[in-house]
Amino acid sequence: MVIKIVLGLVLLFAGAELLVGGSVAVARRLGISPLLIGLTLVGFGTSTPELVTSLEAALRGSPGIAVGNVVGSNIANILLILGAAALVSPIASSPRAFRRDAVALLGSAILLAAAVLPGTIGPAVGFVFVSLLLAYVGLAYLGERGGTAARPGDAADPAGGTVRALPAALSLAAAGVAMTIGGAYLLVDGALDLSQTAGIPDTVVGLTIVAVGTSLPELATSVVAAFRRQGDIAFGNVLGSNIYNIFGILGVTAIVHPLAIPSRIAQVDIWILLAATVLLVVFAVTGRRLSRGEGAAFLVMYAAYAAFLAIRGAA
């Protein structure tokens, strides 16, 4: 079990290094901004564990894990992951691009809150969510074409050399995605093995162990991106992951199998997610970056939320 955890950590951070380096190379090669790459290739790629986990949980009749995984992951992405990344290095991003994507981020959280209140997310809502995701990606791409982006050309690889072909840059990013996902699965398996005998409700497991475990690729990627002073990648990773988690993962899962919303998520956790999203937007738009102090505040908030979940799970 210890070997699983250690190997998982090694794969996570080695994969994150490849993913960040390969993604920056792709952005430069295609002449698009690192933020758009963070929103799509990095953000969606690191959300693959959430997709697999939620689909499997829904099909096995565990909506608490399926929905709690997404809600808990999004809370962790903002408070834990961006908080930790900002402590490594203050995260700055393009104000114009972030304002555009912040609207989508906040809108997705508001729509999710509205969707959970009736108690069920069915196929109709799922199709709407998936359609909104496709529209958002299309608009983001068109916005990049109409503005300034990175200049096409040779791109630096993680080792400081030059990636002279797009396939090489994509291969680095793909290898990074595969390694981070593999590392996440090893860590989640270990954590679930430890928790099976504790009698914790599946909703709490989904909001904590599974949510944080499937968010580890985002954590590794954002921390590495912050260390490499790639603020757009770190921001885009979390924004893209959160938008994809709601519109893509819950959308696809609801299409495959209607989701009954656990009452504790509708009553408490969805509002915590909405509050965290608003805080992120306010901090980033007003200061145009996430400072170390704000990152520390996010981590304190997440610690308080985790303590609240522990108390609630024990009750």
C-alpha positions as a printed Julia matrix, in Angstrom:
315×3 Matrix{Float64}:
   0.0    0.0     0.0
   2.86   2.36    0.81
   4.48   1.44   -2.5
   1.25   2.41   -4.29
   1.23   5.84   -2.64
   4.92   6.53   -3.3
   4.72   5.37   -6.91
   1.55   7.41   -7.38
   3.26  10.57   -6.17
   6.25   9.97   -8.45
   4.01   9.46  -11.47
   1.89  12.5   -10.62
   4.69  15.0   -10.43
   6.79  13.52  -13.24
   3.68  13.49  -15.41
   2.83  17.06  -14.43
   6.28  18.22  -15.51
   5.82  16.62  -18.93
   2.25  17.91  -19.26
   3.14  21.52  -18.49
   6.21  21.51  -20.72
   4.41  19.78  -23.57
   1.37  22.06  -23.29
   3.45  25.23  -23.43
   5.23  23.8   -26.46
   1.89  23.06  -28.17
   0.66  26.58  -27.46
   3.77  28.15  -28.96
   3.79  25.83  -31.94
   0.12  26.5   -32.78
   0.32  30.21  -32.01
  -2.35  30.13  -29.3
  -2.12  31.28  -25.72
  -1.05  29.05  -22.82
  -4.35  29.98  -21.12
  -6.4   28.31  -23.88
  -4.14  25.25  -23.72
  -4.63  25.22  -19.94
  -8.39  25.44  -20.4
  -8.55  22.6   -22.9
  -5.64  20.17  -23.24
  -4.44  20.5   -19.63
  -7.77  21.19  -17.92
  -9.73  18.5   -19.7
  -6.88  16.01  -19.69
  -6.35  16.19  -15.94
 -10.13  15.82  -15.41
 -10.18  12.35  -16.99
 -10.04  10.6   -13.56
 -13.18  12.5   -12.47
 -15.0   11.39  -15.65
 -14.14   7.72  -15.2
 -14.89   7.79  -11.47
 -18.28   9.54  -11.79
 -19.45   7.29  -14.63
 -18.46   4.15  -12.77
 -20.07   5.37   -9.54
 -23.34   6.3   -11.3
 -23.55   2.94  -13.06
 -22.94   1.17   -9.75
 -25.76   3.08   -8.08
 -23.62   5.43   -5.96
 -24.84   8.95   -6.87
 -23.24  10.33   -3.72
 -19.81   9.47   -5.08
 -20.68  10.51   -8.65
 -21.96  13.98   -7.71
 -19.79  14.42   -4.63
 -16.72  13.69   -6.76
 -17.47  16.65   -9.05
 -18.56  19.09   -6.35
 -15.72  18.11   -4.03
 -13.15  18.21   -6.86
 -14.22  21.71   -7.89
 -13.98  22.97   -4.31
 -10.55  21.34   -3.96
  -9.41  22.77   -7.31
 -10.08  26.32   -6.15
  -9.25  26.31   -2.44
  -6.63  23.56   -2.2
  -4.95  23.47   -5.6
  -4.83  27.17   -6.49
  -4.07  27.92   -2.85
  -1.07  25.58   -2.86
   0.1   26.83   -6.26
  -0.13  30.47   -5.17
   2.02  29.69   -2.14
   4.72  28.36   -4.47
   4.53  31.5    -6.6
   1.87  34.24   -7.0
  -0.25  33.32  -10.02
  -0.83  36.02  -12.61
  -2.94  35.68  -15.72
  -4.08  37.8   -18.66
  -6.88  40.05  -17.27
  -8.85  40.12  -20.54
  -8.77  36.37  -21.04
  -9.45  35.59  -17.39
 -12.5   37.88  -17.32
 -13.9   35.98  -20.29
 -13.33  32.59  -18.7
 -14.37  33.73  -15.23
 -17.86  34.38  -16.62
 -18.0   30.78  -17.84
 -16.64  29.49  -14.52
 -19.16  31.43  -12.44
 -21.99  30.61  -14.84
 -21.25  26.88  -14.64
 -21.36  26.97  -10.82
 -24.66  28.89  -10.81
 -26.22  26.49  -13.33
 -25.06  23.5   -11.28
 -26.66  25.0    -8.17
 -29.92  25.45  -10.07
 -29.71  21.91  -11.46
 -29.27  20.17   -8.08
 -32.17  21.91   -6.33
 -34.91  19.73   -7.94
 -33.12  16.66   -6.55
 -32.28  14.94   -9.85
 -30.1   15.68  -12.86
 -31.56  13.85  -15.85
 -30.57  13.34  -19.49
 -32.21  16.61  -20.64
 -30.02  18.67  -18.3
 -27.06  16.5   -19.29
 -27.51  17.35  -22.97
 -27.77  21.06  -22.12
 -24.56  20.89  -20.09
 -22.62  19.1   -22.85
 -23.91  21.59  -25.44
 -22.78  24.5   -23.25
 -19.33  22.94  -22.93
 -18.97  22.62  -26.7
 -20.18  26.2   -27.18
 -17.74  27.49  -24.57
 -14.74  25.77  -26.13
 -15.74  27.06  -29.56
 -16.13  30.63  -28.32
 -12.81  30.47  -26.46
 -11.06  29.32  -29.62
 -12.7   32.01  -31.75
 -11.71  34.59  -29.13
  -8.1   33.45  -29.39
  -8.17  33.78  -33.18
  -9.52  37.31  -32.91
  -6.97  38.47  -30.34
  -3.3   38.17  -29.64
  -1.78  34.82  -28.83
   1.55  33.15  -28.77
   3.5   33.37  -32.01
   3.78  30.1   -33.97
   7.23  28.64  -34.21
   9.66  26.42  -32.44
   8.82  25.75  -28.81
  10.94  25.06  -25.78
  10.57  21.64  -24.24
  10.75  20.9   -20.49
  14.47  20.23  -20.69
  15.2   23.56  -22.31
  15.72  22.24  -25.85
  13.49  22.76  -28.84
  10.41  20.88  -29.96
  10.47  21.34  -33.71
   7.37  19.34  -34.57
   3.82  19.46  -33.24
   3.61  15.65  -32.79
   6.57  15.77  -30.41
   4.92  18.48  -28.29
   1.61  16.61  -28.27
   3.4   13.4   -27.3
   4.94  15.11  -24.27
   1.52  16.38  -23.17
  -0.15  13.02  -23.78
   2.53  11.19  -21.81
   2.04  13.7   -18.99
  -1.74  13.1   -18.95
  -1.26   9.32  -18.89
   1.27   9.48  -16.05
  -0.79  11.86  -13.9
  -3.92   9.76  -14.35
  -2.04   6.58  -13.5
  -0.56   8.19  -10.41
  -3.97   9.44   -9.31
  -5.49   5.96   -9.61
  -2.75   4.44   -7.48
  -3.26   7.04   -4.76
  -7.06   6.76   -4.85
  -6.89   2.97   -4.62
  -4.65   3.23   -1.59
  -6.88   5.79    0.09
 -10.04   3.76   -0.56
  -8.39   0.63    0.83
  -7.64   2.52    4.03
 -11.17   3.92    4.33
 -13.23   0.8     3.52
 -13.33  -0.38    7.12
 -14.16   3.08    8.55
 -17.86   3.03    7.62
 -17.8    6.52    6.05
 -20.91   7.44    3.96
 -20.32   7.37    0.19
 -21.23  11.06   -0.18
 -18.5   12.04    2.3
 -16.06   9.67    0.58
 -16.94  11.28   -2.76
 -16.48  14.8    -1.41
 -13.15  14.04    0.26
 -11.05  10.98   -0.59
 -12.29  10.48   -4.14
 -12.58  14.19   -4.93
  -9.1   15.06   -3.7
  -7.63  11.88   -5.17
  -9.01  12.51   -8.65
  -7.9   16.16   -8.35
  -4.28  15.21   -7.73
  -3.38  15.59  -11.43
  -4.62  19.2   -11.26
  -2.67  19.74   -8.02
   0.57  18.41   -9.45
   0.12  20.27  -12.73
  -0.79  23.63  -11.17
   2.03  23.5    -8.61
   4.57  22.65  -11.32
   3.13  25.39  -13.56
   3.4   27.94  -10.74
   6.98  26.87  -10.03
   7.79  27.36  -13.72
   6.08  30.81  -13.68
   3.39  29.59  -16.1
   0.45  31.35  -14.41
  -1.84  30.98  -17.42
  -1.38  27.2   -17.36
  -2.1   27.04  -13.61
  -5.21  29.24  -13.88
  -6.4   27.63  -17.09
  -5.95  24.15  -15.64
  -8.3   24.86  -12.73
 -10.8   26.91  -14.73
 -10.92  24.33  -17.5
 -11.18  21.44  -15.05
 -14.05  23.03  -13.1
 -16.02  23.95  -16.2
 -15.41  20.51  -17.71
 -16.3   18.74  -14.45
 -19.74  20.4   -14.4
 -20.7   20.62  -18.05
 -18.74  17.62  -19.35
 -18.54  15.04  -16.57
 -21.92  15.62  -14.92
 -23.46  16.19  -18.35
 -22.19  12.91  -19.81
 -22.9   11.0   -16.59
 -26.49  12.3   -16.43
 -27.05  11.31  -20.06
 -25.83   7.78  -19.33
 -27.63   7.46  -15.98
 -29.92   9.99  -14.2
 -28.33  11.27  -11.0
 -30.21  11.54   -7.71
 -28.71  14.44   -5.74
 -27.88  13.64   -2.09
 -29.64  16.12    0.18
 -26.46  17.11    2.03
 -24.87  18.25   -1.25
 -27.92  20.31   -2.23
 -28.16  21.87    1.22
 -24.51  22.65    1.97
 -21.73  21.68   -0.4
 -23.06  23.25   -3.58
 -23.22  26.62   -1.81
 -19.66  26.23   -0.56
 -18.6   25.62   -4.16
 -20.48  28.71   -5.32
 -18.9   30.85   -2.58
 -15.4   29.56   -3.42
 -15.98  30.32   -7.11
 -17.08  33.88   -6.35
 -14.03  34.39   -4.11
 -11.68  33.22   -6.86
 -13.26  35.54   -9.4
 -13.12  38.52   -7.01
  -9.5   37.9    -6.0
  -8.28  37.35   -9.56
 -10.2   40.18  -11.22
  -9.48  42.83   -8.59
  -5.82  41.96   -8.07
  -5.17  40.46  -11.53
  -3.32  37.68   -9.75
  -3.61  35.29   -6.84
  -1.1   36.34   -4.19
   0.61  34.17   -1.6
  -1.59  35.67    1.11
  -4.75  34.85   -0.83
  -3.41  31.36   -1.51
  -2.85  30.86    2.22
  -6.4   32.08    2.9
  -7.72  29.53    0.39
  -5.81  26.74    2.13
  -7.18  27.74    5.54
 -10.71  27.72    4.08
 -10.17  24.27    2.63
  -8.83  22.97    5.94
 -11.97  24.3     7.65
 -14.16  22.65    5.02
 -12.33  19.32    5.4
 -12.76  19.51    9.18
 -16.46  20.22    8.71
 -16.78  17.17    6.44
 -14.94  15.01    8.99
 -17.3   16.12   11.75
 -20.35  15.63    9.53
 -19.18  12.2     8.44
 -18.65  11.1    12.02
 -22.11  12.33   13.06
